[in-house]
Amino acid sequence: QIRDHFLFQNPITDSLIYDEWARGISKTGWLGKEIFFMNPGYPYFLALFYKIFGHKLTPVLVFQFLLGSISCLLLYLIGNTIFNKRTGVIAGIMGCFYGISIYYEGLLLTAALINFLNLLAIYLLIKEEESVRFLGVFSAGLFLGISTLFRPTVLLFTLFVCAYFVIRRNLSVFTVILSALGLVLLPVGVRNYFVGGEFVLTTSSAGMNFYIGNNPRAIGTYRALPFERSDPRFQAGDYLQEARKRTGRKLSPAEASRYWLKQSLRFVKGSPVQWLQLEFRKFILFWNSCEIGANLDYNVVKEYVLFLRFPWVGFGLVAPLGLMGLVMSLYRRRAAILILYIFSYLMVGLMFFIISEYRYPASVLLILFAGYAIDRIIKGFKEKNYRRLSLYSIGLLPLFLFVHLRIAEPDRAGTYKNIGTLYYNQKQFKKAIEEFKKAIEEEPGFAEAHKMLGLTYGKQGRLEKAVEEFELALSMKPEWAEVWDHLGVACFKMGLLDRAEAAFLKAIQFDSKFSNAFSHLGSTYGRLGRYREAADCFKRAWELGGNIEDKENYYRALSQR
């Protein structure tokens, strides 16, 4: 089903960025030209696969499912090492039937590889904790370093592990792990310095991500800010330009990251009560059964994918059992690394924001503690220890209720919009319209869905409907330069040149470096016979990075004025 299903064979949002980046590596070279903004590990992994197999997604997904299978084996091995064989078997089986794992392994996202790398590192650390063999500890450090290239959130766990071994007076492990980590990250920092003039160990997006989770509008999950364009491919540029606009200086990517970090800290300091309420909400969201999506919402995708409707193991079962098992394990010294791992991901969520993909690595390790809780319950039944079983029930009930609090809902509107965009890109406009209408029905004030519906009507030649949708989008976001430009194009095609001119001028008013708006305004002036103004617009479009057609139109307008 994954091989043939349109959702898994057509990348969208973050998956599309990774795919385009990987394909671009063969053209621009493996070194690249800019400081990394997004995590580079996965695009380079994809580029390697594309080099071997060509631009085919199925080999990548098959490999990710293979890693997922090995991850289940690692769960068994860790459970058997820390607890007992039965716990390992239960955890391994639960891992095999964990629905969100199957979902992420079928997407072009980092989750499956991060989970595998982290579990492998944890297994090596646990195995080498007593013997402290150089190769095992060094390999664990390498795997944690590689995982950092896929997403730096594991760095906090690495620091916790290093502190753990320092407290245990095992300085050799601390030294070896840091050495291995440095071996992976230092070349990335050198590379960033070479291409961008700034030594950045991983990416320049930390400050931006921190601000997303800690600002006056933050809600604990990912929430786009008003100055962001809807396409995540523009996110880096939008945050950089907004930082430059606010400071009045031409900031570098690293300087912009520091700016957003300072803005976040200013919010924390200036509104401590609001921030504490926000942190409390994040804490509840971290343990909530809802899988909060940032690309396609798992709960909504089930409507489109038959095999995901199977009653797989979910976080709503894993979390309460895992929390109970974790409490039962507090006296086990060897479980300390596992507890530190989950705690580190909780801390990362509290520092930034909560989404399913970022929580996923911790949820997989919670399966181990869930397995241990089930093992204790089985033992209670075998021993007919009903007093202990009663205590387990009393402890499990409030945890179950806590995890299932109705504090978060699936992002149906966002997922319908993204699926509609996928149909739009495939030129299946009828299906795209159906999805955009579903998104608007879920969230009537969804400006992005109105915009995409307008674009789809435009592709069908239904220009009046397109204009109607663009105007609705602008009524919600009046300063949206991109949509003013789309409105102008629709009016231009309808022959409403005065309205087109007004719309393009609005687009330029809100984005003075919008080359397409200048180009379209030039065409409008040309149609109106105002060739001098047309030439000025085409020239400006060309100066702002327009295409060769703008240059040709500039000379054509000059010859006619």
N, C-alpha and C positions, 0 to 999 in steps of 0.2 A: 504493500500500500504506500509506503514512503517513497519508493522508487517512482511510482506513477502519480502521486498526489501533487497537485499544483502548489499547495502551501509549502511543501518541503523541497520542491525542485525549482522554486522561483524565489530567490532571496529578496528580503524587504527590510527596510530601516537599517538596523545595525548589521544584519547579515549581508545586506547589499553593499554597505560600506566595506566590510571585510572582503567581499568578493571582488569589488572594483579595485581595491587597494592591492589585492593579491595579483590580479591581472596586470595592474599598472607596474608592478615591480619588474616584470620582464621588459617593460619599455623604458622605465626611468633608471633601472639598475637596482641592485640589492641595497646600496647605501642610502638611497633616497636623497631628498633635497631640503627637508625641513626638520626641525625638532619634533619628535613624536608628540602628538596630542592624544591620540587614542593608543591603547596598548598594542605594541607591535607584534607580540608573539603569534597570535592567531593568523593575521594576514601572511606572515612569512611561512607559517606552517602550511597554509593553503597554497601559497605560491610554489612550495616544494612539491605538493601533490599535483598541482596543475602542470608543472614541468615534467612530471613522470607520466601522468595519465591524460594530460590535456584538460581542457576546461569541462570537466565532468564532476558533478556533485556526488553521484552515487558512491564512488570509491572513498570519498571523504567520510560520508555518513556510515558506510560499512566499517571503516576503521574506528570511528567514534563508538559504534555499537560494540566493537571488539574490546575497546578500552573499557566500556561500561561493564562488559562481562568480567573482565579482569578485576575491575573495581569491586564487584560482588565477591570475588575470591579473596581480595584484600580485606574486605569486611570480615569474612570468615576467619582469616589468619589473625587479624588484630583481636577479634573477639575471643578466639581460642587462646591467644597469648595472654591477654589481660584478665579474662574472666574464666571461661571453661569451654569445652567443645560444643556443648549444647547452645550456649549463647552465640558462638561463632556460626553455627549452622542456622539458627533462627535469623541472625542478622544478615547472613548471606542470602537466604531465601527472601527475606523482606526486601533486600536491595534489588534482587532480580525482578520483583513485582512492584517496585516503587515507580508510580506513574510519571512523576515529574522528571525522573531520570530518563525514562524512555522518550519522553517529549524532547528534552534538551539534546539527547544524543542524535535525534533526527533533524536538528537545526544547525545552520552554520553559525554557531555561537561558541563561546569559550568554555561554557560550563562543564562539558564532559571531560575535556582535557585537564582543566583545573582540578576537578574532583579526583581524577586518576593520579595526577602528579602529587597532590597533597596527601592522598591515602598512602601512596608508595613511600613518600618521605616519612610519614608518621610510623608506618610499619618498620622502616629501617631504624628510626630513632628508638622505638620501643625495643627492637631486637638488640640494638647495640648499647642500650642504656647501661647495662652492667659490664659488658666486656669492653666497650669503647674501642672497637676496631676502627682504624683510620678509614678504610675504604667504605664501610657502611655509613659512617657519620658524614664523610665527605660527599658521598652520593646523595644522602638526604639533603644536605645543603645545596647541592647542585639542582636537585628537583624543586626545592623551594625557590631557588633563584629563577629557574625556568618558569615556574608558576607565576612568579612576580611579573614576568614579561607578558603573561596572558591577562593578569589583573593584579595590581600591587596590594590588594587587600590582605594577602597572606603575609605581608611584611610584619604586621603587628604580632601575629602568631610566632613568627621567627624570633622577634625580640623577646617575647614571653618565654620561648624555649631556651634562648640563650641565658636569660635571667634565671630560669629554673636550674640550669646546670651550674651557673655561677653560685647560686645559693647552696647547691649540693657539693660545692667545692670541686667541681669537675671542669676546670678551666680549659682542659685540652679539647673537650667537645665544643665549648664556646668558641674557641679559636678556630677549630676546623670548620664549623658551620659558617662563621663570618668569612673565612677565607674562600670557601666554595661560593658563597653568595656574591662576594666581591668579584670572583672570577667571571660570573655571569653578568653582573650589573655594570662593572666598570667599563667594559667595552661599549656598552650602550651610552654611558655618560660621555665617553670620549667621542663617540660617533655624533651625538647631539652637539657637542662643542665644535666639532669639525664642520658640520653643515650649518649650524645656527649661531655659533659664537657664544653659547651658554652651556655650562656643565649641568645637565639635568639627568639624573640617574635613570629615570624611567620615562615619565611623560610630563607635560606642562599643564595637565588638566586637573590637578589635585585641588587647587584653589577654587576653580569653577565648580567642581563637584561638591566641595565643602559649602559653597554659597547656596547651591541648589537645596541642600538640606538644612541650611541655617540662615534664613532670611525672613523678613516680616510676612511674606506670603507662603512660606513653607507649610506643608501639611503632613510631613513625615514620609511621604513617598515621592517619586519623581514628579515634578510639576514644572512644565516649561514656563519661562518668564516672558513678559510681554514683548521684550525686544528680540526674542529668538524667532527665527524663521521656522516653519514647520518641518523642513527637511533636516534631519540630523547631520547631513553632510556639511551643512553651513554652521553648525554649532560652534566650532572653534573660532571661525571668523566673526560670528555674531558677538561672542563674549569678548573677543579681543577688541573689536570696534567699539563696543559699549564702554569698555574700560578706558579706551583712548578718548572717547567722547566725554566721559565724566571727569577725567583728569586733565584733559587738554594737552596731553603729551603723547608722543608716538612710542607707546610701550612695546617691549618685546613680549613674546609668549610667556616667558618665565616671570617677567615683571607684571604682566596682566594676571597671572595666577596668584602672585603675592598680593596684588590689589584686591582680588575677590576674597582671599583669605582674611585680609584686614577688615573688609566690609562685613564678613561673617562675624568676626570677633567683636566688631563694633555693635552689631545687633545683639550678641550674647550679653555684652556688658551693659548696653543701654536698655534692654528689655529682658531682665533675668527671669521674671515670672512667666512671660510668654514662652521663653526658651525652655524653661523647665517643664511647662505643660507640653511643649512640642516633644521633648525627650521622653516624657512619660508615654505619649502617644506612640512614638517609635518603638519603645520597649514592648508595648502591647502588640503592635503590628508585627514585630519580629516573631512572636510566638503564635500569631493568628493563623488559623487554618486556611485562610484565603491566600492563594498564590497570586500576588500582586504583580502584574505584567508591566513591562516597559516597551515591548515590541508587539507581540501577539499574546493575548491573555490565554493562559492554559485552559481555564474554565470555559471560555467562549470557543476556542479552537475545537473543543470536543464536539461541538455542533456540526463540524465539517469533516471530522476524521473518525471513522467508525471504530478503529482499534483503540482509540483513547477513551471510548465510552465503557470499556471493560472496567469492572470494579477493582481497579488497581489500589495498592496501598497508597495512602495519601498522608500529607503532613498532619491532618486532623487526627490521625491515629498515632503517627510516629511521635508527635510533640508531647502529648500527655504521658505516654508510656516512657518516652525518652527522658523527660524531666523527672519522673519517679525513679527510673533506673539511675539517673545521674545522682540524685540525692542518696540512693542506696550505696553508691560507689564512692562517696566522699572519703571513706576511711581507707580506700585502696590507693596506696601511694602510686602504683604503676598506672592508675587511671588518670593521674595528674595531667599528663600531656594531652589526653583526649579532652579533659575539662577545659584546659587552657585554650585548646583549639576552638571549642564552641564559644567560650567567653570572648575570645579575640574577635570572632565574627559578629557577636552581639555588640561589642564595643565599636566596631567599624560601622555597623548599622546605626548606632546612636550618634556617631560622629557625622555621618553623611545622611543617607536616607535608606528606606527599606523597599526593596523589590525582590521578587522571587529568585531571580537569577543570582543576585548577590548573597542571598541567604542560603542558597542551595548547598554549598559545601558543608555548612554546619548541619543542615538537615540530614544529610547523608550520614554524618558521624553520629547524630542522635539515634540513628537506627541501631547502633551498637548498644546504647543504653536502653533502648526499647527492647532489644533482644534479651538484655540482662534482666529487665523487669519481668518479661514473660517467663524467663528461666526460673526466677524466684517464685512466680505464681504457680508454675508447674510443680516446683518442689513443694510448695505449700499443700497442693492437692495430694501429691504422693504421700506426704507425711501426715495428711489429714489434720493439718495445723490451721483450724478454722479461725482461731484468734488472729493469726498473722494475716490470713486472707481477708478478714474483716478490716484490718488496718490498711491493707493495700487498697481495698475498695473505697474506704473513707478518704484516703489520700488521692486516689485516681479521679474521683468524681469532681472535686473542685478544679483540678487541673484540666479535665475534659471540658468543663463549662468555661473556664478561662480561655482556652485555645479557640473555642467556638463562639466567642463574643462577636456580635454583628457590628464590628467597627470598620470593616472594609468590604467593598463589593467588587466583583469582577469589572474590569474596564471594557464593558461591552461596546460603548461608542467608539473608543479608540481602536479596538480590534476590528470592528466592522469597517471603520474608515481605512485602516491599513490593508484589509483584504480587498476593499474596493479599489484602493490604489494599485494593488497587484493586478486586478482585472483590467484597470485602466492602462497600465503599462503593457499588458498583453493585447490591448485593443479589443477587449471583450466589454464594450461600453454598456450593453444592456445589463449585464451582471454587475458591472461597476455601479451603475445608477441604483440598483436594488440595494447594494451594500451601503452606499452613502445615505440613502433614505432611511435605512435601518439605524444608522449612526445618529442621524438628526432626530429620529423618533425617540431614541434613548436620551439624547441630549440636545434639545432644540437650539441652545445657544452655542453649538459647536461650529465655530467660524471656519475651521479647517475643512470640515465635511462640506459646508456650503461652497467653499472655494473649489474643492475637487469636483463637486456635483456641477458647478458652473463650467469647469474645464471640460467635463465629459459631455455636457450639452453642446458646448462649442465644437467638439470633435464630431458630433452628429449633425452639425449645422443648425441646431436649434438655438439661434443666437439670442432671441428674446428671453428664453428661459435662462440662458447663461448669464445675461445681464441681470436678471432678477436675483439669481443666486449670488453673484458677485456683490450686488448692493446689500443683500442680507448679511454677507460676511463683513462688509465694511461698516455696517451699522453696529456690529459687535466689536470690530477692531478698526476704528477710523483711520489710524496711521499706518495701515498695512500697505506699504508701497507696492509690493508684488501684486496684490489684488487690484489696486488702482490701475496698474499696467495691464492686467488681464481684462479689466473692464474697458479700458481704452481700446484694446485690440478688438474686442467684440463690437464696440460702437463703430470702430473704423470699418470693419467688415460689413456692417449694416449701412454704411454711408452717413452715419451721424458724426460728421467730422468735428463739429463744435464740441460735442460731448466727449469725443475721443481726445481732443486737444486738452480739455479741462481735466480729464482723468490722468493723462500723461504728466501734466504739470503738477498734479497732486502727488503722483508717484515720485517725481523729482524733488518736490518740496520735502517729502518725508525720507528720501534717500538720495542725496545729491550726487552719489557715485554710482547710480543705477544705470549702467550703460544701455541695457535693453530699452529702458524708458526714453532715453535720449534718441536712440535709433528709431523707435516707433513714433516719437514726436516729430522727428525729421521727415518720416514718410508722410505723416499727416500734413505738415507744412508743404511738402512737395505736392500733395494732392490739391491743396488749397492755392497753389501757385505762389507761395511765399518762399521763394528759393533761397534768399539770403539767410532767413531763419533756419531753413532746412539744412543748409550747408553748415551753419554753426552747430546744430544738433548732431549731425553725422560726425563732424570733427570731434566734438566732445565725447561721443560714443566710442570713437576710435581711440582717443586718448585714454579712456577708462578701461581699455582692454577688449574692445569690441572685435568683431571679425573683419575679414578682408572686404566683405560686402559693404560695411560702413565706410571704409576708405573709398571704395568705388562710387558709392552714393554721394559722398562728399564732393568728389571731382565732377560728377554729373550735375549736382545742384549748382556748383560754381559756374559751370558752362551755360546754365540756363537762366541764371539770375540777371 
